[in-house]
């Protein structure tokens, strides 16, 4: 895909979703890290309801370590996989306190060593909490990117590799958010609203179906 088409897509996405941002509520890198771990296989809205209560009582990794796992499970129970997530969150908090003085590391290698933190979660933290260029790939980003012809890959890391090669790093964070908004609002998995899509003139999926 040539640079002109890439910049056209970036421009159209920016015009369609100028307000696109991370929908998780957080006040610092630690809260975003925990919220993103919780967000796996659930909605941001559900996570925000839980973290409103959670972060009010337990705002730091040190305070989390005073929390019995049974109590943490009770608080995050409305979220899927709550037992696994509770275990990983407390393990992560222990590492943050013992190895990082309670701070969240700002590099992907150390982030992905934390329990429950994969590459997507690490990239979310880097991009939103630290404003470091990163391109998190979730199901929406992967689906929209494939339909737009930006990648042929299904593995999230390979999709990330293709997107970061095509898109200038200055646009990674904003374009990531805009692809998510587009996937949620227009380019849905089952019934994409291609007729109402601002990108359809540049979309191979639309032009060939």
Steps between C-alpha positions, in 0.01 A plus 500: 500500500646836397560790736230713342231244576628456856483874563152511348381230743665679794332826400156342453520325836606825668205683345255225596623450859678813625398418857635142501690412817550224755161423654642356821494736799834548675710765672851356470697219331426253781125545477511466121706182531249343739201617295650355182568164666137499614374592152590168338186337357263760643389856424667822609168610649494203738861558596436868573217411737724261692810721508302800628455305823834321488729799448316710758598252771823364354678766291855355507672162463597520868135533602402208273740275689299560818194367320414130552456323168148397604405865541653596167310216333180628659556854368586395144245216489279677238793471257579178317790278611504682834688230690787485252511877474505546877795262533697669223427849626632422848806329353564805284461736796753297698754529218436873459562560869802270534676572171380840380441697821126497433536657155386356167791441259484700179653248259333209329753235606447557872127554464448169323686319779221593741231233561194553285671756278525407134624715218165669440462597866858628510444708187180649646696614806791635296275692261251645745681532833847586371416644155764274346417409138345154501228322303286267714316243292164374628223321312362825357837623375578162345163472325496853360866486395439178304191638328686815404781294349759619753592142592433142399601367841286362782763485774482828697879544513527460123210742451682747726817454297317573173319805637811654652683457170225669300392777739742773618569474874356848567158358409514163678318593820219703344450258212480208742215671689324595177513148360339376823225763480442411134484129581248557778278749319513411131727209405345237725586134472167364376316787333740777400324820392698531179239728343554748786878470517720806439778267384305291250654661189839384625395163644578177308244310710220734389618521140514120458180395682 
